[in-house]
């Protein structure tokens, strides 16, 4: 169920996971926060589901997820997705 939510979120918001450098960090932060919101607890599960779904992503994006996910988890990035601000900005 969370994999389907993740894929729908990426497609609905036209997120490009093939970005590099700072753009990869931006998309990564969004994906990490949303994935925590929908129940992911480990970046390996997140990346496995992306790969399994055939979603293309850059090496930069993968490296950023490895670097950012645990920090986003400890900083409660998933909580932000409960706010009206995010509901107004993204489709989910």
Rosetta blueprint (number, residue, H / E / L):
1 X L
2 X H
3 X H
4 X H
5 X H
6 X H
7 X H
8 X H
9 X H
10 X H
11 X H
12 X H
13 X L
14 X L
15 X L
16 X L
17 X L
18 X L
19 X L
20 X L
21 X H
22 X H
23 X H
24 X H
25 X H
26 X H
27 X H
28 X H
29 X H
30 X H
31 X H
32 X H
33 X H
34 X H
35 X H
36 X H
37 X H
38 X L
39 X L
40 X L
41 X L
42 X L
43 X H
44 X H
45 X H
46 X H
47 X H
48 X H
49 X H
50 X H
51 X H
52 X H
53 X L
54 X L
55 X L
56 X L
57 X L
58 X L
59 X H
60 X H
61 X H
62 X H
63 X H
64 X H
65 X H
66 X H
67 X H
68 X H
69 X H
70 X H
71 X H
72 X H
73 X H
74 X H
75 X L
76 X L
77 X H
78 X H
79 X H
80 X H
81 X H
82 X H
83 X L
84 X H
85 X H
86 X H
87 X H
88 X H
89 X H
90 X L
91 X L
92 X L
